[in-house]
Structure formats: C-alpha cells, structure tokens
Amino acid sequence: MQSLETEKPTIRQMDVIKSVWNKIRAQLETEKARIYEAIGSYPSPIAACDQQFNYLLEEQTRISRELVRLNEATTASLTIADSIELIDEFIRSSGYVDPEAEQTIRSYLQEGLSRP
C-alpha cells in the first residue's frame, strides 16, 4: 500500500477534500456577505477621512483575495498528503476561518479520511 505522500486520492477521499474546501468556501462567503452588508448599510462617509469605512473596504479586498486563493488551491491536483497540508496551511493563514469553524473542518477531514 502506498503512503499518503504518493497516494493518488480515491473518489471518496476526493469527495472529502472537496467537501472540506466547500466548508471553507462557505465560511469565507459568510464573511464576505457580512462585510458587504456592513459597507452597504454604512452611513455616507466623508471621502478618505472615515477610518472605519476605509477598514471595511480593505476587508472587502482581503476577503476577495482569500476567495481567489481558495479557488487556486481547489484546482490543484495533489496527493492526499499535499491536499491535507494545503488545507491546513490555508486554515492557519486565513483571517476569516474562526476557531470553531476550524475545529469543525479539521474534525470532518480527519473523520472523513480515516474511514475505509
């Protein structure tokens, strides 16, 4: 039997990996909607002088970058070990995956890949 480092994912394992990426995407999309809602309901700012509004615009840019990064990660053809490492790195580096979602995602991944 091959190790996870060289093993090509089975269909079931690919489904688990895809499901994990979808859970991360859902978390990011929720944050994106929250940010867009905050921007949309924000009172008219004074151009370039409203720090909170400018912060929301920066958040909007950051969440968009996170989604681009996620899309790039999900299209990579990797071994199981590489996929797990990429998911782990993404979760650790994302400012938008809260600790509760992180724990849920990690548990789901571990349980899903440990089943025969």
C-alpha positions in Angstrom: 0.0 0.0 0.0 1.3 3.5 -0.9 1.8 6.2 1.7 -0.3 9.4 1.8 2.7 11.3 0.3 2.5 9.4 -3.0 -1.1 8.0 -3.0 -3.5 9.3 -5.5 -6.8 10.1 -3.8 -9.7 7.7 -4.2 -13.0 9.1 -5.3 -14.3 9.0 -1.6 -11.2 10.8 -0.4 -11.5 13.4 -3.2 -15.1 13.9 -2.1 -14.0 14.5 1.5 -11.3 17.0 0.3 -13.8 18.8 -1.9 -16.3 18.9 0.9 -13.7 20.5 3.2 -12.9 23.1 0.6 -16.7 23.8 0.3 -16.9 24.2 4.1 -14.1 26.7 4.0 -15.7 28.5 1.0 -19.0 28.8 2.9 -17.2 30.3 5.8 -15.5 32.9 3.5 -18.7 33.6 1.7 -20.5 34.3 5.0 -17.7 36.7 6.0 -17.9 38.3 2.5 -21.6 38.8 2.9 -21.2 40.3 6.4 -18.6 42.8 5.1 -20.6 43.8 2.0 -23.7 44.3 4.3 -21.7 46.5 6.6 -20.4 48.6 3.7 -23.9 48.8 2.2 -25.5 49.9 5.4 -22.7 52.3 6.4 -23.7 56.0 6.7 -22.3 58.2 4.0 -18.6 58.6 4.7 -16.5 61.6 4.4 -14.3 60.8 1.4 -10.9 59.4 2.5 -11.4 60.5 6.1 -13.6 57.8 7.6 -11.2 55.2 9.0 -13.9 52.6 9.8 -15.3 52.8 6.2 -11.8 52.5 4.8 -11.2 49.5 7.0 -14.3 47.8 5.6 -13.1 48.5 2.1 -9.7 46.9 3.0 -11.6 43.9 4.4 -13.6 43.6 1.2 -10.3 43.4 -0.7 -8.8 40.9 1.7 -11.8 38.6 1.6 -11.8 38.7 -2.2 -8.1 37.7 -2.2 -8.9 34.8 0.2 -11.5 33.5 -2.2 -9.1 33.7 -5.2 -6.5 31.9 -3.1 -9.1 29.2 -2.2 -10.1 28.8 -5.9 -6.5 28.3 -6.9 -6.0 25.8 -4.1 -9.1 23.8 -5.0 -8.0 23.3 -8.6 -4.6 21.9 -7.7 -4.2 18.2 -8.5 -2.4 16.8 -5.4 -1.8 13.7 -3.4 -3.8 13.3 -0.2 -1.0 14.4 2.0 -0.4 17.5 -0.2 -4.2 18.3 -0.1 -4.3 18.0 3.7 -1.2 20.2 4.0 -2.7 22.8 1.7 -5.9 22.8 3.7 -4.0 23.1 7.0 -1.9 26.0 5.7 -5.0 27.7 4.3 -6.9 27.5 7.5 -3.9 28.6 9.6 -3.2 31.6 7.4 -6.8 32.8 6.8 -8.1 35.6 8.9 -11.7 34.6 8.2 -11.9 31.0 9.4 -12.9 31.3 13.0 -11.6 28.8 15.6 -15.0 27.0 15.8 -15.2 26.5 12.1 -11.5 25.5 12.0 -12.2 22.8 14.6 -15.3 21.5 12.7 -13.4 21.4 9.4 -10.4 19.6 10.9 -12.6 17.0 12.6 -14.6 16.4 9.4 -11.4 16.0 7.4 -9.9 13.6 9.9 -13.0 11.5 10.3 -13.7 11.5 6.5 -10.2 10.4 5.6 -9.9 7.8 8.3 -12.9 5.8 7.1 -12.1 2.9 4.8 
